Amino acid sequence: MAAHCGSDGCLSKAPRPGVSEPGSSSPGNPEPPATPTFDIFGQAWEVRERLGQGVSASVYRVTSLGSTSAAVKEFQVDEQGGDYGYHKERAVLERIHGHKNIVTLYGVFTNFNSSDVSARCLLLELLDVSVSELLLRSCNQGHSMWMIQHCARDILEALSFMHCEGYVHADLKPRNILWSADDECFKLIDFGLSFKEGNQDVKYIQTDGYRAPEAEIQNSLAQAGMESDSGCTSAVDLWSLGVILLEMFSGMKLKETVRSQEWKANSYTIIDHIFASKIVVCSAIPVYHLRDLIKSMLHNDPRQRTTAEKALCSPFFSIPFAPHIEDLGLLPTPVLRLINVIDDSHLHNEVEYEDVVEDMREECQKYGEVVSLLIPKENPGKGQVFVEYANAADSKAAQRMLTGRTFDGKFVVATFYPLSAYKRGYLYQTVQ
């Protein structure tokens, strides 16, 4: 990817030679619409889908001819005819680049549309499912302690790094936390409202439902044309993360709850009630540690709120959790695990075992490059098939195609599996 980056590249959506514009055709010779193509430093990148659209920018998934995928964030010209949003986000990303839990900026370029109007763009690392999507898929049941711990640690690591560099994210919400399938971690995105602490250049910060009390006051003053005595600090990010973790635990959107007078009067009682309702299905000690961690993030007084660095020392992070089987269906990795495939009879007959291994390898190679394949003969993992692909895209393609297939008369269940655990030979039993 780095080979396609630069400080002033040119990306064009002009149609390829011989291909009509989308929605157009030659008279008497109709042609299918063309796929918008970006030409970045002489290499064609096709727009596969629009991932999102905001007030100031649109985000696209693009793929090169070599099957390399990335994300493009294309900024619209602002009301004053400038591109402040682009310069702002680019500057922040360039100053905090290199952390594993922050989206990677590959390069920048200018895009010229069919009317020869230019737009500034960022070429970014392509990430996977967002916490917002995970919340929708939880069906109001909440997520496992493994998932919550994983997300909390990753985002606290990112915030600790940002805050040490003097930056405030200022728009932490479920849609701005995404899973990296190849790096097996959650990452922060969207730094359009970020600012250097003590030098806030954004009047309105944070999204409703994840907005800290001091940001509510500052936004109200700004709307009334009044200046605030003091700008917001990095503490606003901890407030937002506290709400996000509470939503992941409860499985409920809490926007109306945190805006209510009852919450403002006694938020800790509401938090206690949410946790008490789930103690019956969770081990009490880790639940109490998580509850206390969230409470430390949701102090009304920002001066009493925990910091990201201190939060990482919470006893909640010292407890090892195993993922639920649902977790491994939600978070893609380069490793695929196939369940309900192999009988004990196949494991103890060496000839049959080798035949099964070859059959599985041949089948799995239809969907991508197989780096390794393991079928344990003993527990843990006995009879399960672990397939390591060269990348997560191949693993995801295989998961879609193999789920529900039959192998020797049995329906296959395909989930992902943590690459780090697989590399260590750690084949833990997932919680059902």
C-alpha positions as CSV (number, residue, x, y, z in Angstrom):
1,M,0.0,0.0,0.0
2,A,2.8,2.5,0.8
3,A,3.9,2.4,-2.8
4,H,0.6,4.1,-3.8
5,C,0.9,7.0,-1.3
6,G,2.2,10.4,-1.7
7,S,1.8,14.0,-0.6
8,D,0.0,15.2,-3.7
9,G,-1.2,12.2,-5.8
10,C,-4.0,12.5,-8.4
11,L,-7.1,10.3,-8.2
12,S,-9.6,10.5,-11.1
13,K,-13.1,9.2,-11.4
14,A,-13.1,9.7,-15.2
15,P,-14.4,6.6,-17.0
16,R,-11.9,4.2,-18.5
17,P,-11.4,4.4,-22.3
18,G,-14.2,2.7,-24.1
19,V,-16.5,2.7,-21.1
20,S,-19.4,5.0,-20.7
21,E,-20.2,7.1,-17.7
22,P,-22.5,5.4,-15.1
23,G,-26.1,5.6,-16.3
24,S,-25.2,6.6,-19.9
25,S,-24.9,4.6,-23.1
26,S,-24.1,5.1,-26.8
27,P,-27.1,5.7,-29.0
28,G,-28.3,2.3,-30.3
29,N,-25.6,0.5,-28.4
30,P,-26.5,0.3,-24.7
31,E,-23.7,-0.5,-22.3
32,P,-23.7,-1.4,-18.6
33,P,-22.8,1.4,-16.2
34,A,-19.1,1.7,-15.6
35,T,-17.6,1.1,-12.2
36,P,-16.0,4.4,-11.0
37,T,-12.3,4.0,-11.2
38,F,-9.6,5.9,-9.3
39,D,-6.2,6.3,-11.0
40,I,-3.6,6.6,-8.2
41,F,-0.1,7.0,-9.4
42,G,-0.8,5.0,-12.6
43,Q,-2.6,2.2,-10.9
44,A,-6.4,1.7,-11.2
45,W,-8.5,1.4,-8.1
46,E,-12.2,0.6,-8.4
47,V,-14.9,1.9,-6.0
48,R,-16.6,-1.2,-4.6
49,E,-19.1,0.5,-2.3
50,R,-19.8,3.7,-0.3
51,L,-19.2,2.9,3.3
52,G,-20.6,6.1,4.8
53,Q,-21.5,9.7,4.1
54,G,-21.3,12.6,6.5
55,V,-21.8,16.3,6.4
56,S,-18.2,17.0,5.2
57,A,-17.0,13.7,3.6
58,S,-17.8,10.4,2.0
59,V,-16.0,7.2,2.6
60,Y,-15.5,4.5,-0.1
61,R,-14.1,1.0,-0.2
62,V,-11.7,0.7,-3.1
63,T,-9.8,-2.2,-4.6
64,S,-6.7,-2.2,-6.8
65,L,-6.1,-4.6,-9.7
66,G,-3.9,-6.6,-7.4
67,S,-6.8,-7.1,-5.0
68,T,-5.4,-4.8,-2.4
69,S,-8.2,-3.0,-0.5
70,A,-8.2,0.4,1.2
71,A,-10.6,3.1,2.2
72,V,-10.9,6.6,0.6
73,K,-12.3,9.5,2.5
74,E,-13.3,12.2,0.1
75,F,-13.9,15.7,1.5
76,Q,-16.5,18.1,0.2
77,V,-15.5,21.7,-0.1
78,D,-16.8,23.6,2.9
79,E,-19.2,26.6,3.0
80,Q,-16.3,29.0,2.7
81,G,-15.0,27.2,-0.3
82,G,-12.1,25.8,1.6
83,D,-10.9,22.3,2.6
84,Y,-10.3,22.9,6.3
85,G,-11.8,19.5,7.3
86,Y,-9.3,17.7,5.1
87,H,-6.3,19.6,6.4
88,K,-7.5,19.2,10.0
89,E,-7.9,15.4,9.9
90,R,-4.7,15.0,7.8
91,A,-2.7,17.0,10.3
92,V,-4.0,15.0,13.3
93,L,-3.4,11.6,11.7
94,E,0.1,12.5,10.6
95,R,1.0,13.6,14.1
96,I,-0.4,10.5,15.9
97,H,0.4,7.9,13.3
98,G,2.0,4.6,14.1
99,H,-0.2,3.3,17.0
100,K,-1.7,-0.1,16.4
101,N,-5.2,1.1,17.7
102,I,-5.4,4.1,15.5
103,V,-6.4,3.8,11.8
104,T,-3.4,4.1,9.5
105,L,-3.2,7.0,7.0
106,Y,-1.5,5.6,3.8
107,G,-1.4,8.8,1.8
108,V,-3.3,11.8,0.4
109,F,-4.3,12.8,-3.1
110,T,-6.6,15.1,-5.1
111,N,-9.7,13.7,-6.9
112,F,-11.1,15.4,-10.0
113,N,-14.7,14.5,-10.8
114,S,-16.4,14.6,-14.2
115,S,-16.9,18.4,-13.9
116,D,-13.2,18.8,-13.2
117,V,-14.0,19.9,-9.7
118,S,-11.2,18.8,-7.3
119,A,-11.7,17.2,-3.9
120,R,-9.1,16.4,-1.3
121,C,-8.9,12.7,-0.2
122,L,-7.3,10.5,2.4
123,L,-6.2,7.0,1.5
124,L,-6.8,5.0,4.7
125,E,-6.5,1.5,6.1
126,L,-9.7,-0.5,5.4
127,L,-11.2,-1.8,8.6
128,D,-14.1,-4.1,9.3
129,V,-17.2,-4.2,11.5
130,S,-17.9,-1.2,13.8
131,V,-19.0,-1.4,17.4
132,S,-22.2,0.2,16.2
133,E,-22.9,-2.8,14.0
134,L,-21.9,-5.2,16.8
135,L,-24.5,-3.5,19.1
136,L,-27.2,-4.0,16.5
137,R,-26.2,-7.7,16.1
138,S,-26.3,-8.3,19.9
139,C,-30.2,-8.2,19.8
140,N,-30.3,-6.3,23.1
141,Q,-28.5,-9.1,24.9
142,G,-25.2,-7.3,25.4
143,H,-21.8,-8.6,24.6
144,S,-19.5,-11.0,26.3
145,M,-16.9,-9.9,28.9
146,W,-14.2,-11.1,26.5
147,M,-15.5,-8.7,23.8
148,I,-16.0,-5.8,26.2
149,Q,-12.5,-6.2,27.7
150,H,-10.9,-6.5,24.2
151,C,-12.6,-3.3,23.0
152,A,-12.0,-1.4,26.3
153,R,-8.3,-2.2,26.4
154,D,-7.7,-1.4,22.7
155,I,-9.4,2.0,22.8
156,L,-7.9,3.0,26.2
157,E,-4.5,2.2,24.6
158,A,-5.3,4.5,21.7
159,L,-6.6,7.3,24.0
160,S,-3.6,7.0,26.3
161,F,-1.3,7.5,23.3
162,M,-3.4,10.4,21.9
163,H,-3.7,12.1,25.3
164,C,0.1,11.8,25.9
165,E,0.6,13.5,22.6
166,G,-1.8,16.3,23.8
167,Y,-4.7,15.5,21.5
168,V,-8.4,15.0,22.3
169,H,-10.5,12.8,20.0
170,A,-13.7,14.6,20.9
171,D,-16.1,12.4,18.9
172,L,-15.8,8.9,20.4
173,K,-18.9,6.8,19.6
174,P,-19.6,3.2,18.5
175,R,-19.4,4.2,14.8
176,N,-15.9,5.5,15.2
177,I,-14.5,2.3,16.7
178,L,-13.8,-0.4,14.1
179,W,-12.4,-3.9,14.2
180,S,-9.2,-4.7,12.2
181,A,-9.5,-8.2,10.9
182,D,-5.8,-8.5,10.0
183,D,-4.4,-6.9,13.2
184,E,-7.1,-8.5,15.4
185,C,-7.8,-5.3,17.4
186,F,-10.2,-2.4,17.6
187,K,-9.1,0.9,16.2
188,L,-10.1,4.6,16.4
189,I,-11.2,6.5,13.3
190,D,-12.6,9.9,12.3
191,F,-10.5,12.7,13.8
192,G,-12.4,15.6,12.2
193,L,-13.4,17.1,15.6
194,S,-10.0,16.3,17.3
195,F,-8.0,19.2,18.7
196,K,-4.9,19.9,20.7
197,E,-5.7,20.2,24.4
198,G,-5.6,23.9,25.5
199,N,-6.0,25.0,21.9
200,Q,-9.6,23.9,21.0
201,D,-10.5,25.1,17.5
202,V,-13.9,23.3,17.3
203,K,-17.0,25.0,18.8
204,Y,-19.3,21.9,18.8
205,I,-17.8,18.6,19.9
206,Q,-19.0,15.1,20.5
207,T,-22.2,13.3,19.4
208,D,-25.4,13.5,21.3
209,G,-25.7,10.5,23.7
210,Y,-21.9,10.3,24.1
211,R,-21.3,14.0,25.1
212,A,-19.8,14.8,28.4
213,P,-21.6,17.2,30.7
214,E,-18.9,19.9,30.3
215,A,-19.1,19.6,26.5
216,E,-22.9,20.0,26.8
217,I,-22.3,23.3,28.6
218,Q,-19.7,24.5,26.2
219,N,-21.8,23.6,23.1
220,S,-24.7,25.5,24.6
221,L,-22.6,28.6,25.2
222,A,-21.2,28.4,21.7
223,Q,-24.7,28.2,20.2
224,A,-25.6,31.3,22.2
225,G,-22.5,33.1,20.9
226,M,-20.8,33.1,24.3
227,E,-17.3,32.1,25.1
228,S,-16.5,29.4,27.6
229,D,-14.1,30.1,30.5
230,S,-12.2,26.9,29.8
231,G,-12.0,24.5,27.0
232,C,-12.8,20.8,27.2
233,T,-10.0,18.3,28.1
234,S,-9.2,14.7,27.3
235,A,-11.7,13.8,30.1
236,V,-14.5,14.1,27.5
237,D,-13.1,11.0,25.7
238,L,-13.3,8.9,28.9
239,W,-16.9,9.9,29.4
240,S,-17.8,8.8,25.9
241,L,-16.0,5.5,26.3
242,G,-17.8,4.9,29.6
243,V,-21.2,5.2,27.9
244,I,-20.0,2.9,25.0
245,L,-18.9,0.2,27.4
246,L,-22.2,0.4,29.4
247,E,-24.1,0.0,26.1
248,M,-21.9,-3.0,25.1
249,F,-22.6,-4.6,28.5
250,S,-26.4,-3.9,28.6
251,G,-27.1,-4.3,24.9
252,M,-29.2,-1.2,25.0
253,K,-28.8,2.3,23.4
254,L,-28.6,4.7,26.3
255,K,-29.0,8.1,24.6
256,E,-32.3,8.9,26.2
257,T,-31.1,7.5,29.6
258,V,-28.0,9.7,29.8
259,R,-30.0,12.7,28.7
260,S,-32.6,12.2,31.4
261,Q,-32.9,14.2,34.6
262,E,-32.8,11.0,36.6
263,W,-29.3,10.2,35.2
264,K,-28.1,13.7,36.0
265,A,-29.4,13.4,39.5
266,N,-28.1,9.9,40.3
267,S,-26.3,8.2,37.5
268,Y,-24.5,5.7,39.7
269,T,-27.9,4.2,40.9
270,I,-28.9,3.6,37.2
271,I,-25.5,2.0,36.5
272,D,-25.9,-0.3,39.6
273,H,-29.4,-1.2,38.4
274,I,-28.1,-2.1,34.9
275,F,-25.4,-4.3,36.4
276,A,-27.6,-5.9,39.0
277,S,-30.0,-7.2,36.3
278,K,-27.2,-9.2,34.7
279,I,-25.3,-10.6,37.7
280,V,-27.4,-13.8,37.4
281,V,-25.8,-14.7,34.1
282,C,-22.3,-13.3,34.7
283,S,-19.6,-14.1,37.2
284,A,-19.9,-11.4,39.9
285,I,-16.3,-10.4,40.5
286,P,-15.4,-9.4,36.9
287,V,-18.8,-7.7,36.6
288,Y,-18.1,-5.6,39.7
289,H,-14.7,-4.6,38.3
290,L,-16.2,-3.5,35.0
291,R,-19.0,-1.6,36.8
292,D,-16.4,0.3,38.9
293,L,-14.3,1.0,35.8
294,I,-17.3,2.5,34.0
295,K,-18.2,4.5,37.0
296,S,-14.7,6.0,37.2
297,M,-15.2,7.2,33.6
298,L,-18.6,8.7,34.2
299,H,-17.9,11.2,37.0
300,N,-19.8,14.4,36.3
301,D,-16.8,16.4,37.4
302,P,-14.1,15.9,34.7
303,R,-11.4,16.5,37.3
304,Q,-12.5,13.4,39.2
305,R,-12.8,11.2,36.1
306,T,-10.2,8.6,35.6
307,T,-7.5,9.0,32.9
308,A,-6.9,6.4,30.1
309,E,-3.6,5.5,31.6
310,K,-5.1,4.9,35.1
311,A,-8.0,3.0,33.6
312,L,-5.7,0.5,32.0
313,C,-4.5,-0.5,35.5
314,S,-8.1,-1.6,36.5
315,P,-8.3,-5.1,37.9
316,F,-10.9,-5.8,35.1
317,F,-8.0,-6.2,32.7
318,S,-6.2,-8.8,34.9
319,I,-9.0,-11.4,34.4
320,P,-8.6,-13.8,31.4
321,F,-11.8,-14.4,29.5
322,A,-12.6,-16.9,26.7
323,P,-14.7,-15.7,23.8
324,H,-18.3,-16.8,23.2
325,I,-18.8,-18.7,20.0
326,E,-20.9,-15.7,18.8
327,D,-17.9,-13.5,19.3
328,L,-15.9,-15.5,16.8
329,G,-18.7,-15.3,14.3
330,L,-18.7,-11.5,14.6
331,L,-15.0,-10.6,14.5
332,P,-13.2,-11.7,11.3
333,T,-9.5,-12.9,11.5
334,P,-7.3,-14.7,9.0
335,V,-8.0,-18.0,10.8
336,L,-11.2,-20.0,10.2
337,R,-12.4,-22.7,12.5
338,L,-14.7,-25.4,11.2
339,I,-16.9,-27.3,13.7
340,N,-19.0,-30.4,13.3
341,V,-16.8,-31.8,10.5
342,I,-14.6,-34.7,11.8
343,D,-15.7,-37.9,13.5
344,D,-13.4,-39.7,16.1
345,S,-13.1,-42.6,13.7
346,H,-11.2,-40.3,11.2
347,L,-8.8,-39.1,14.0
348,H,-7.6,-42.6,15.0
349,N,-7.1,-44.1,11.6
350,E,-3.9,-42.5,10.2
351,V,-4.8,-43.2,6.5
352,E,-8.3,-41.7,6.9
353,Y,-6.9,-38.8,8.9
354,E,-4.4,-37.9,6.1
355,D,-7.2,-38.2,3.5
356,V,-9.4,-35.8,5.5
357,V,-6.6,-33.3,5.9
358,E,-6.0,-33.3,2.2
359,D,-9.7,-33.1,1.4
360,M,-10.1,-30.1,3.7
361,R,-7.0,-28.4,2.3
362,E,-8.2,-28.9,-1.2
363,E,-11.7,-27.5,-0.4
364,C,-10.4,-24.5,1.6
365,Q,-7.9,-23.5,-1.1
366,K,-10.8,-22.7,-3.4
367,Y,-11.3,-19.5,-1.4
368,G,-7.8,-18.2,-1.0
369,E,-4.2,-19.1,-0.1
370,V,-4.0,-21.5,2.8
371,V,-0.9,-20.9,5.0
372,S,-1.5,-23.8,7.4
373,L,-4.2,-26.3,8.4
374,L,-4.6,-28.1,11.7
375,I,-6.9,-30.8,12.9
376,P,-6.1,-31.7,16.5
377,K,-6.5,-35.4,17.5
378,E,-6.9,-34.6,21.2
379,N,-8.6,-31.9,23.3
380,P,-8.6,-29.0,23.3
381,G,-9.9,-28.5,19.8
382,K,-10.3,-32.2,19.1
383,G,-11.8,-32.8,15.7
384,Q,-12.1,-29.1,14.8
385,V,-10.4,-27.8,11.6
386,F,-8.3,-24.7,11.9
387,V,-7.4,-23.0,8.6
388,E,-5.0,-20.1,8.5
389,Y,-5.4,-18.0,5.4
390,A,-2.9,-15.5,4.0
391,N,-5.3,-12.6,4.8
392,A,-8.6,-12.0,6.5
393,A,-10.4,-11.2,3.1
394,D,-9.8,-14.9,2.1
395,S,-10.9,-16.1,5.5
396,K,-14.1,-14.1,5.2
397,A,-14.9,-15.4,1.8
398,A,-14.4,-19.0,3.0
399,Q,-16.6,-18.4,6.0
400,R,-19.4,-17.2,3.8
401,M,-19.1,-20.1,1.4
402,L,-18.5,-23.0,4.0
403,T,-21.1,-22.1,6.6
404,G,-24.1,-24.5,6.2
405,R,-22.2,-26.7,3.7
406,T,-22.2,-30.5,4.4
407,F,-19.1,-32.6,4.8
408,D,-19.5,-36.3,5.1
409,G,-23.2,-35.8,5.8
410,K,-22.8,-33.2,8.6
411,F,-23.6,-29.5,8.5
412,V,-20.5,-27.3,8.8
413,V,-20.3,-24.5,11.4
414,A,-17.6,-21.9,10.4
415,T,-16.4,-19.3,12.8
416,F,-13.2,-17.2,13.0
417,Y,-10.5,-17.8,15.5
418,P,-7.8,-15.4,17.0
419,L,-4.6,-15.7,14.9
420,S,-2.5,-14.8,18.0
421,A,-4.0,-17.8,19.9
422,Y,-3.6,-20.1,17.0
423,K,0.0,-19.2,16.5
424,R,0.7,-19.9,20.2
425,G,-1.0,-23.3,19.9
426,Y,-3.6,-22.1,22.3
427,L,-6.9,-23.8,21.3
428,Y,-9.2,-22.8,24.1
429,Q,-12.7,-24.0,24.4
430,T,-15.1,-21.2,23.6
431,V,-18.1,-20.4,25.8
432,Q,-21.3,-21.6,24.2
